[in-house]
Structure formats: C-alpha cells, structure tokens
C-alpha cells in the first residue's frame, strides 16, 4: 500500500505539476501561479 501512496505523492506533487506545465509550453509565471493554487486548494487536502 505504501508503494501506491509514494507514487501518488510524486505524481500529485506541486513541483511535478509545475514541471509538466513548463514541458507543455506554459510560461514560468503562469505555471508557478497554477501550481501554487493547486497546492493550496487540493494537494494539502488530499495528501495531508
């Protein structure tokens, strides 16, 4: 069960999201704003 949790933590990590947004061609500022909003709104609730 911990393997699944570790994989989810990695995939749902705000830094991972930021990197994927940058890979898709998003600007630095927009990717930072979106990943911060994601972290505050969802990440802390889901994996807290």
N, CA, C and O atoms as a GROMACS GRO file, in nm:
protein
  192
    1UNK      N    1   0.082  -0.120   0.000
    1UNK     CA    2   0.000   0.000   0.000
    1UNK      C    3   0.086   0.126   0.000
    1UNK      O    4   0.047   0.228  -0.057
    2UNK      N    5   0.204   0.121   0.063
    2UNK     CA    6   0.288   0.240   0.068
    2UNK      C    7   0.345   0.274  -0.070
    2UNK      O    8   0.374   0.390  -0.099
    3UNK      N    9   0.362   0.172  -0.155
    3UNK     CA   10   0.411   0.197  -0.291
    3UNK      C   11   0.314   0.283  -0.370
    3UNK      O   12   0.355   0.373  -0.443
    4UNK      N   13   0.187   0.254  -0.356
    4UNK     CA   14   0.084   0.332  -0.425
    4UNK      C   15   0.084   0.475  -0.372
    4UNK      O   16   0.077   0.571  -0.449
    5UNK      N   17   0.092   0.489  -0.240
    5UNK     CA   18   0.092   0.623  -0.180
    5UNK      C   19   0.214   0.703  -0.227
    5UNK      O   20   0.201   0.822  -0.257
    6UNK      N   21   0.330   0.640  -0.232
    6UNK     CA   22   0.451   0.710  -0.277
    6UNK      C   23   0.439   0.756  -0.422
    6UNK      O   24   0.479   0.868  -0.455
    7UNK      N   25   0.384   0.671  -0.507
    7UNK     CA   26   0.366   0.709  -0.648
    7UNK      C   27   0.267   0.824  -0.661
    7UNK      O   28   0.289   0.916  -0.741
    8UNK      N   29   0.160   0.821  -0.583
    8UNK     CA   30   0.063   0.930  -0.587
    8UNK      C   31   0.124   1.060  -0.535
    8UNK      O   32   0.099   1.166  -0.591
    9UNK      N   33   0.202   1.051  -0.429
    9UNK     CA   34   0.267   1.171  -0.376
    9UNK      C   35   0.358   1.234  -0.482
    9UNK      O   36   0.363   1.356  -0.495
   10UNK      N   37   0.429   1.151  -0.555
   10UNK     CA   38   0.518   1.203  -0.659
   10UNK      C   39   0.438   1.267  -0.772
   10UNK      O   40   0.466   1.379  -0.812
   11UNK      N   41   0.339   1.196  -0.823
   11UNK     CA   42   0.261   1.244  -0.937
   11UNK      C   43   0.178   1.367  -0.904
   11UNK      O   44   0.159   1.453  -0.990
   12UNK      N   45   0.129   1.375  -0.782
   12UNK     CA   46   0.043   1.486  -0.743
   12UNK      C   47   0.120   1.601  -0.678
   12UNK      O   48   0.060   1.700  -0.636
   13UNK      N   49   0.252   1.588  -0.669
   13UNK     CA   50   0.336   1.691  -0.609
   13UNK      C   51   0.328   1.820  -0.691
   13UNK      O   52   0.335   1.815  -0.814
   14UNK      N   53   0.314   1.936  -0.624
   14UNK     CA   54   0.306   2.063  -0.698
   14UNK      C   55   0.429   2.091  -0.785
   14UNK      O   56   0.415   2.150  -0.892
   15UNK      N   57   0.547   2.050  -0.741
   15UNK     CA   58   0.666   2.070  -0.824
   15UNK      C   59   0.658   1.985  -0.951
   15UNK      O   60   0.699   2.030  -1.058
   16UNK      N   61   0.608   1.864  -0.939
   16UNK     CA   62   0.590   1.777  -1.055
   16UNK      C   63   0.491   1.842  -1.152
   16UNK      O   64   0.513   1.844  -1.273
   17UNK      N   65   0.382   1.896  -1.097
   17UNK     CA   66   0.284   1.965  -1.181
   17UNK      C   67   0.348   2.083  -1.252
   17UNK      O   68   0.327   2.103  -1.372
   18UNK      N   69   0.426   2.162  -1.179
   18UNK     CA   70   0.496   2.277  -1.239
   18UNK      C   71   0.583   2.232  -1.357
   18UNK      O   72   0.580   2.293  -1.464
   19UNK      N   73   0.659   2.126  -1.337
   19UNK     CA   74   0.747   2.077  -1.444
   19UNK      C   75   0.668   2.032  -1.566
   19UNK      O   76   0.709   2.058  -1.679
   20UNK      N   77   0.557   1.965  -1.544
   20UNK     CA   78   0.475   1.920  -1.656
   20UNK      C   79   0.413   2.039  -1.729
   20UNK      O   80   0.403   2.037  -1.851
   21UNK      N   81   0.371   2.141  -1.656
   21UNK     CA   82   0.315   2.260  -1.721
   21UNK      C   83   0.420   2.331  -1.804
   21UNK      O   84   0.391   2.378  -1.914
   22UNK      N   85   0.542   2.339  -1.753
   22UNK     CA   86   0.652   2.400  -1.829
   22UNK      C   87   0.683   2.318  -1.954
   22UNK      O   88   0.710   2.374  -2.060
   23UNK      N   89   0.679   2.186  -1.942
   23UNK     CA   90   0.703   2.099  -2.056
   23UNK      C   91   0.599   2.121  -2.165
   23UNK      O   92   0.628   2.109  -2.284
   24UNK      N   93   0.477   2.153  -2.123
   24UNK     CA   94   0.370   2.178  -2.219
   24UNK      C   95   0.380   2.316  -2.283
   24UNK      O   96   0.300   2.350  -2.371
   25UNK      N   97   0.477   2.397  -2.240
   25UNK     CA   98   0.500   2.526  -2.302
   25UNK      C   99   0.445   2.645  -2.227
   25UNK      O  100   0.444   2.756  -2.280
   26UNK      N  101   0.399   2.625  -2.107
   26UNK     CA  102   0.345   2.735  -2.027
   26UNK      C  103   0.459   2.822  -1.975
   26UNK      O  104   0.568   2.772  -1.947
   27UNK      N  105   0.433   2.951  -1.961
   27UNK     CA  106   0.537   3.041  -1.910
   27UNK      C  107   0.563   3.012  -1.762
   27UNK      O  108   0.481   2.952  -1.693
   28UNK      N  109   0.680   3.057  -1.715
   28UNK     CA  110   0.720   3.034  -1.576
   28UNK      C  111   0.617   3.091  -1.479
   28UNK      O  112   0.573   3.022  -1.387
   29UNK      N  113   0.578   3.215  -1.499
   29UNK     CA  114   0.486   3.281  -1.408
   29UNK      C  115   0.351   3.212  -1.398
   29UNK      O  116   0.299   3.192  -1.288
   30UNK      N  117   0.296   3.176  -1.511
   30UNK     CA  118   0.166   3.108  -1.512
   30UNK      C  119   0.175   2.972  -1.446
   30UNK      O  120   0.086   2.933  -1.370
   31UNK      N  121   0.281   2.898  -1.475
   31UNK     CA  122   0.298   2.765  -1.415
   31UNK      C  123   0.314   2.775  -1.264
   31UNK      O  124   0.262   2.691  -1.191
   32UNK      N  125   0.386   2.876  -1.216
   32UNK     CA  126   0.404   2.896  -1.072
   32UNK      C  127   0.270   2.926  -1.006
   32UNK      O  128   0.236   2.868  -0.904
   33UNK      N  129   0.194   3.017  -1.066
   33UNK     CA  130   0.064   3.054  -1.009
   33UNK      C  131  -0.028   2.933  -1.003
   33UNK      O  132  -0.092   2.909  -0.900
   34UNK      N  133  -0.036   2.858  -1.111
   34UNK     CA  134  -0.124   2.741  -1.113
   34UNK      C  135  -0.081   2.633  -1.014
   34UNK      O  136  -0.165   2.574  -0.946
   35UNK      N  137   0.049   2.608  -1.005
   35UNK     CA  138   0.095   2.504  -0.913
   35UNK      C  139   0.076   2.548  -0.768
   35UNK      O  140   0.048   2.465  -0.682
   36UNK      N  141   0.092   2.677  -0.738
   36UNK     CA  142   0.068   2.726  -0.602
   36UNK      C  143  -0.080   2.716  -0.566
   36UNK      O  144  -0.114   2.674  -0.455
   37UNK      N  145  -0.166   2.755  -0.659
   37UNK     CA  146  -0.310   2.744  -0.634
   37UNK      C  147  -0.350   2.598  -0.613
   37UNK      O  148  -0.428   2.567  -0.523
   38UNK      N  149  -0.295   2.511  -0.695
   38UNK     CA  150  -0.322   2.368  -0.681
   38UNK      C  151  -0.277   2.318  -0.544
   38UNK      O  152  -0.349   2.244  -0.478
   39UNK      N  153  -0.157   2.360  -0.502
   39UNK     CA  154  -0.105   2.314  -0.373
   39UNK      C  155  -0.195   2.359  -0.259
   39UNK      O  156  -0.227   2.281  -0.169
   40UNK      N  157  -0.235   2.484  -0.262
   40UNK     CA  158  -0.318   2.538  -0.154
   40UNK      C  159  -0.459   2.482  -0.154
   40UNK      O  160  -0.517   2.459  -0.048
   41UNK      N  161  -0.514   2.460  -0.271
   41UNK     CA  162  -0.655   2.419  -0.282
   41UNK      C  163  -0.673   2.268  -0.268
   41UNK      O  164  -0.768   2.223  -0.204
   42UNK      N  165  -0.585   2.189  -0.328
   42UNK     CA  166  -0.609   2.045  -0.335
   42UNK      C  167  -0.504   1.957  -0.269
   42UNK      O  168  -0.538   1.866  -0.194
   43UNK      N  169  -0.378   1.983  -0.295
   43UNK     CA  170  -0.271   1.894  -0.253
   43UNK      C  171  -0.270   1.873  -0.102
   43UNK      O  172  -0.259   1.760  -0.055
   44UNK      N  173  -0.280   1.980  -0.028
   44UNK     CA  174  -0.277   1.969   0.119
   44UNK      C  175  -0.398   1.894   0.173
   44UNK      O  176  -0.388   1.826   0.275
   45UNK      N  177  -0.510   1.904   0.105
   45UNK     CA  178  -0.630   1.833   0.149
   45UNK      C  179  -0.622   1.684   0.118
   45UNK      O  180  -0.660   1.600   0.199
   46UNK      N  181  -0.572   1.653  -0.002
   46UNK     CA  182  -0.570   1.514  -0.047
   46UNK      C  183  -0.463   1.432   0.025
   46UNK      O  184  -0.491   1.320   0.069
   47UNK      N  185  -0.344   1.486   0.039
   47UNK     CA  186  -0.234   1.406   0.094
   47UNK      C  187  -0.187   1.454   0.231
   47UNK      O  188  -0.074   1.425   0.271
   48UNK      N  189  -0.270   1.524   0.301
   48UNK     CA  190  -0.232   1.573   0.433
   48UNK      C  191  -0.241   1.464   0.536
   48UNK      O  192  -0.212   1.488   0.654
   0.00000   0.00000   0.00000
